[in-house]
Amino acid sequence: MIYINDKDIKEVNPDWEENIKIIEASVRCLAINDYVQPVKPYLRYRDLKNRIIAMPAFLGGDINMAGIKWIASFPDNHKAGLPRAHCVVILNNSDTGEPVGIINSATISTIRTASVSGYVLKKYLEKKGKADLKVGIVGFGPIGQYHLKMCSAILGERCSKIMLNDLKGINSEIIDNEVKDLVEVVDSWEKVYDESDVFITCTVSKDRYIDRKPKNGSLHINVSLRDYKTSVYPWFKDAIIVDDWEEICRENTDIENFHFENGLNRDDVGTLKDLLKVDWINSFEESQAVMFNPMGMAIFDIAIAQYHMKHLELENKVRVLA
């Protein structure tokens, strides 16, 4: 059995185009029902803002792998100098059940998250043509940092400006040299929101704060899931995308609030499967803002973990356990 730790994953320079292809291959399995993914349970105890989530799944197709992600999120860990998230992915041979790999890395989950966002971003680009785009990221922890890497790789010269905002400030030394000239650190989320063609929430905000009309035609990747007030619903209601309705319409997400307060239902949203249809996203009006809400699907964790395990194995950068 192969063992990979966080240091191994962090030394990988992600190939975002390849990661996004893995996500699309997974979505195609989703579309033909070649997967199994139970609704994930949340383990909470004592301090209920903390949680450990179990995410089992089987994914078919060429990936053909089963496994589980076990991810802990403890928001106050930073006070003890510890990461907020800890994650282990166990991969099992889908034919025998034999464990074949363990990846002990929160970074692999972060790469998965940014790769799913990248899949949606690439579909959005098909609609926008060759227009230059401004990117805005609110929250610049590890997830925000990897979204910056992904956006700069996917957009390339089409990215005209990148605006960053974080209440804790931003260390410019962690921004890649290749994009520093494009980056502007902004002191308000409002400026980022108003100007961005691609707006991404990567915060751990306790309170919802977004209450403004979005920029016409903008894409909102709501990674944080709990940043938008229900007052924004009329501006997004015709172009809301989710990864999985059963998963996301719970746990105090913006989608759950839209459901209870604004009447949003399953039939009112698109899914990642819809993005496989060439003309689906193009059916929106040019002025329509699009909102993607990803709760996180275990099938994507299994697929991305398997890809990186194989990649590191080919480079002889793995540990083999007896």
C-alpha positions as CSV (number, residue, x, y, z in Angstrom):
1,M,0.0,0.0,0.0
2,I,1.2,3.5,-0.9
3,Y,1.5,6.3,1.7
4,I,1.7,10.0,0.6
5,N,1.9,12.9,3.1
6,D,1.2,16.6,2.8
7,K,4.8,17.5,2.0
8,D,4.7,15.1,-1.0
9,I,1.5,16.8,-2.4
10,K,2.8,20.3,-1.8
11,E,5.9,19.6,-3.8
12,V,3.7,18.8,-6.8
13,N,3.1,21.7,-9.3
14,P,-0.5,21.1,-10.2
15,D,-1.3,20.6,-13.9
16,W,-4.6,22.4,-13.7
17,E,-5.7,21.4,-17.2
18,E,-5.1,17.8,-16.4
19,N,-6.9,18.1,-13.0
20,I,-9.9,19.7,-14.7
21,K,-10.0,16.8,-17.2
22,I,-10.1,14.4,-14.3
23,I,-13.1,16.3,-12.9
24,E,-14.9,16.3,-16.3
25,A,-14.3,12.5,-16.6
26,S,-15.9,12.2,-13.1
27,V,-18.9,14.3,-14.1
28,R,-19.4,12.0,-17.1
29,C,-19.5,9.1,-14.8
30,L,-22.0,11.0,-12.7
31,A,-24.1,11.6,-15.8
32,I,-24.4,7.9,-16.6
33,N,-24.9,6.9,-12.9
34,D,-21.6,5.0,-12.8
35,Y,-20.9,6.0,-9.2
36,V,-22.1,5.5,-5.6
37,Q,-21.9,8.4,-3.1
38,P,-23.9,8.3,0.2
39,V,-24.8,11.6,1.7
40,K,-21.9,12.4,4.0
41,P,-22.4,12.5,7.8
42,Y,-21.0,15.3,10.0
43,L,-19.4,14.3,13.3
44,R,-19.8,17.1,15.9
45,Y,-19.1,17.1,19.6
46,R,-18.4,19.6,22.4
47,D,-17.7,22.8,20.4
48,L,-20.2,22.4,17.6
49,K,-18.5,24.8,15.1
50,N,-15.9,22.0,14.7
51,R,-16.7,19.1,12.4
52,I,-15.2,15.9,11.0
53,I,-16.9,14.7,7.8
54,A,-16.8,11.2,6.3
55,M,-17.0,11.2,2.5
56,P,-17.2,7.6,1.0
57,A,-17.6,7.0,-2.7
58,F,-17.1,4.7,-5.7
59,L,-16.4,6.1,-9.1
60,G,-16.4,4.0,-12.2
61,G,-15.2,4.7,-15.8
62,D,-11.5,4.6,-16.3
63,I,-10.9,5.8,-12.8
64,N,-12.7,2.7,-11.3
65,M,-11.8,3.4,-7.6
66,A,-13.5,3.3,-4.3
67,G,-12.4,5.1,-1.1
68,I,-13.2,7.6,1.6
69,K,-12.1,11.1,2.6
70,W,-12.1,11.8,6.3
71,I,-11.7,15.6,6.7
72,A,-11.7,17.6,9.9
73,S,-12.4,21.4,10.1
74,F,-11.6,23.1,13.4
75,P,-11.8,26.9,12.8
76,D,-9.9,27.9,16.0
77,N,-6.8,25.7,15.2
78,H,-5.0,28.8,14.0
79,K,-4.8,30.0,17.7
80,A,-2.6,27.0,18.4
81,G,-0.6,27.4,15.2
82,L,-2.3,24.5,13.5
83,P,-4.0,24.3,10.1
84,R,-7.8,24.6,10.1
85,A,-8.3,21.5,8.1
86,H,-6.8,18.0,8.3
87,C,-7.6,15.4,5.7
88,V,-6.9,11.7,5.0
89,V,-8.0,9.9,1.8
90,I,-8.0,6.1,1.7
91,L,-8.2,4.5,-1.7
92,N,-9.5,0.9,-2.2
93,N,-9.3,-1.4,-5.2
94,S,-12.8,-1.4,-6.5
95,D,-12.8,-5.1,-7.4
96,T,-11.3,-6.5,-4.2
97,G,-11.7,-3.8,-1.6
98,E,-8.0,-4.0,-0.8
99,P,-6.6,-0.6,0.4
100,V,-4.1,0.6,-2.1
101,G,-3.2,4.1,-0.9
102,I,-3.4,6.5,1.9
103,I,-3.0,10.3,1.3
104,N,-2.5,12.2,4.5
105,S,-2.9,15.7,3.2
106,A,-5.3,18.6,3.4
107,T,-3.7,20.0,0.3
108,I,-5.2,17.2,-1.9
109,S,-8.6,18.4,-0.8
110,T,-7.7,22.0,-1.7
111,I,-6.5,20.9,-5.1
112,R,-9.8,19.1,-5.6
113,T,-11.8,22.1,-4.6
114,A,-9.9,24.4,-7.0
115,S,-10.1,21.8,-9.8
116,V,-13.9,21.6,-9.6
117,S,-14.0,25.4,-9.7
118,G,-11.8,25.3,-12.7
119,Y,-14.2,22.9,-14.5
120,V,-17.0,25.5,-14.0
121,L,-14.7,28.3,-15.0
122,K,-13.7,26.6,-18.3
123,K,-17.4,26.1,-19.2
124,Y,-18.0,29.8,-18.4
125,L,-15.1,30.8,-20.7
126,E,-16.9,29.0,-23.6
127,K,-19.7,31.5,-23.1
128,K,-17.5,34.6,-22.7
129,G,-15.4,34.1,-25.8
130,K,-12.1,36.0,-25.9
131,A,-13.0,38.8,-23.5
132,D,-10.4,39.8,-20.9
133,L,-11.6,39.1,-17.4
134,K,-11.0,40.5,-13.9
135,V,-10.8,37.9,-11.1
136,G,-11.7,38.6,-7.5
137,I,-11.0,36.4,-4.5
138,V,-12.2,37.1,-1.0
139,G,-10.4,35.1,1.6
140,F,-6.8,34.2,1.0
141,G,-6.1,31.1,3.1
142,P,-4.9,27.9,1.4
143,I,-8.1,27.5,-0.7
144,G,-7.9,31.1,-1.9
145,Q,-4.3,30.7,-2.7
146,Y,-4.9,27.6,-4.8
147,H,-7.8,29.3,-6.6
148,L,-5.4,32.1,-7.6
149,K,-3.0,29.5,-9.0
150,M,-5.8,27.8,-10.9
151,C,-7.3,31.0,-12.3
152,S,-4.0,32.3,-13.5
153,A,-3.2,29.0,-15.2
154,I,-6.6,28.6,-16.9
155,L,-7.1,32.2,-17.9
156,G,-3.5,33.0,-18.9
157,E,-3.3,36.2,-20.9
158,R,-7.1,36.6,-20.7
159,C,-6.8,37.6,-17.0
160,S,-6.4,41.4,-17.0
161,K,-6.5,41.9,-13.2
162,I,-6.7,39.9,-9.9
163,M,-8.1,41.5,-6.8
164,L,-7.6,40.0,-3.4
165,N,-9.2,40.8,-0.1
166,D,-8.8,39.2,3.3
167,L,-9.7,40.6,6.7
168,K,-6.4,39.2,8.1
169,G,-4.3,40.9,5.4
170,I,-2.4,39.3,2.6
171,N,1.3,38.3,2.6
172,S,2.5,39.3,-0.9
173,E,5.4,36.9,-0.6
174,I,3.1,33.9,-1.1
175,I,1.8,35.2,-4.4
176,D,3.6,33.7,-7.4
177,N,5.9,36.0,-9.3
178,E,4.2,35.2,-12.6
179,V,1.0,37.0,-11.5
180,K,2.3,39.6,-9.0
181,D,2.0,42.4,-11.6
182,L,-1.7,41.6,-12.1
183,V,-2.5,41.4,-8.4
184,E,-4.1,44.3,-6.5
185,V,-4.7,43.9,-2.7
186,V,-8.1,45.6,-2.0
187,D,-9.3,46.8,1.4
188,S,-13.0,46.0,0.8
189,W,-14.9,43.1,-0.5
190,E,-17.3,45.5,-2.1
191,K,-14.7,46.7,-4.6
192,V,-13.7,43.2,-5.4
193,Y,-17.3,42.1,-5.9
194,D,-18.4,45.1,-8.0
195,E,-15.5,44.9,-10.5
196,S,-15.0,41.1,-10.8
197,D,-16.1,39.1,-13.8
198,V,-15.1,36.0,-11.8
199,F,-15.8,36.4,-8.1
200,I,-14.7,33.6,-5.7
201,T,-15.5,33.3,-2.0
202,C,-12.9,31.4,0.1
203,T,-13.7,32.8,3.5
204,V,-14.5,31.3,6.9
205,S,-17.0,34.1,7.6
206,K,-19.3,33.5,10.5
207,D,-21.8,36.0,9.2
208,R,-23.2,36.6,5.7
209,Y,-22.3,39.9,4.2
210,I,-22.9,39.9,0.5
211,D,-26.0,42.0,-0.3
212,R,-25.2,43.8,-3.5
213,K,-26.2,43.4,-7.1
214,P,-23.6,41.4,-9.0
215,K,-21.7,42.6,-12.0
216,N,-23.6,41.8,-15.2
217,G,-22.6,38.5,-16.7
218,S,-20.3,37.6,-13.8
219,L,-19.5,34.1,-12.5
220,H,-19.7,33.6,-8.8
221,I,-17.9,30.5,-7.4
222,N,-19.3,30.3,-3.9
223,V,-16.8,28.0,-2.3
224,S,-17.4,29.3,1.2
225,L,-21.2,28.5,0.9
226,R,-22.2,30.9,3.7
227,D,-21.3,34.5,2.4
228,Y,-24.4,35.6,0.5
229,K,-27.5,37.1,2.1
230,T,-30.9,35.9,0.8
231,S,-31.6,39.4,-0.5
232,V,-29.3,38.6,-3.5
233,Y,-31.5,35.8,-4.7
234,P,-33.5,37.7,-7.3
235,W,-30.3,38.5,-9.2
236,F,-29.1,34.9,-9.3
237,K,-32.3,32.8,-9.2
238,D,-32.3,32.0,-13.0
239,A,-28.6,30.8,-13.1
240,I,-27.8,28.8,-9.9
241,I,-25.6,25.7,-10.3
242,V,-24.9,23.2,-7.5
243,D,-22.8,20.0,-7.5
244,D,-25.4,17.9,-5.6
245,W,-28.8,19.1,-4.3
246,E,-29.1,16.5,-1.5
247,E,-25.7,17.5,-0.1
248,I,-25.9,21.3,-0.4
249,C,-29.5,22.0,0.7
250,R,-28.5,21.5,4.4
251,E,-25.9,22.6,7.0
252,N,-26.9,26.3,6.9
253,T,-25.6,26.9,3.3
254,D,-26.7,29.8,1.2
255,I,-28.6,27.3,-0.9
256,E,-30.5,26.0,2.1
257,N,-31.4,29.6,3.0
258,F,-32.5,30.3,-0.5
259,H,-34.7,27.2,-0.3
260,F,-36.4,28.1,3.0
261,E,-36.6,31.9,2.5
262,N,-36.9,32.3,-1.2
263,G,-38.5,29.0,-2.3
264,L,-35.6,27.7,-4.3
265,N,-36.1,24.0,-5.2
266,R,-34.2,21.2,-6.8
267,D,-35.9,21.8,-10.2
268,D,-34.8,25.4,-10.1
269,V,-31.0,24.7,-10.2
270,G,-28.6,23.4,-12.7
271,T,-25.9,20.8,-11.9
272,L,-22.4,20.0,-13.1
273,K,-24.0,17.4,-15.4
274,D,-25.8,20.3,-17.2
275,L,-22.4,21.9,-18.0
276,L,-21.6,18.9,-20.2
277,K,-24.3,20.2,-22.6
278,V,-22.6,22.5,-25.0
279,D,-25.5,25.1,-25.2
280,W,-26.7,25.0,-21.6
281,I,-24.7,27.8,-20.1
282,N,-25.0,29.7,-23.4
283,S,-28.7,29.8,-22.9
284,F,-28.4,32.4,-20.2
285,E,-28.7,36.1,-21.1
286,E,-25.4,37.9,-21.4
287,S,-26.3,40.1,-18.5
288,Q,-27.2,37.2,-16.2
289,A,-24.8,36.5,-13.3
290,V,-24.2,32.8,-12.6
291,M,-23.6,31.4,-9.2
292,F,-21.9,28.0,-8.6
293,N,-22.3,26.4,-5.1
294,P,-20.1,23.4,-4.5
295,M,-20.7,21.4,-1.3
296,G,-18.0,19.0,-2.2
297,M,-18.5,15.6,-3.8
298,A,-16.5,12.6,-2.6
299,I,-16.2,11.2,-6.2
300,F,-14.0,14.1,-7.1
301,D,-11.7,13.5,-4.1
302,I,-11.3,9.9,-5.1
303,A,-10.5,10.8,-8.7
304,I,-8.0,13.6,-7.8
305,A,-6.4,11.5,-5.1
306,Q,-6.0,8.5,-7.5
307,Y,-4.5,10.7,-10.2
308,H,-1.9,12.2,-7.8
309,M,-1.1,8.8,-6.3
310,K,-0.3,7.4,-9.8
311,H,1.6,10.5,-10.8
312,L,3.8,10.4,-7.6
313,E,4.3,6.6,-8.0
314,L,5.6,7.1,-11.5
315,E,8.1,9.6,-10.2
316,N,9.1,7.2,-7.3
317,K,8.0,9.8,-4.7
318,V,5.8,7.5,-2.6
319,R,6.4,5.3,0.4
320,V,5.3,1.7,0.2
321,L,3.9,0.3,3.4
322,A,4.0,-3.5,4.1
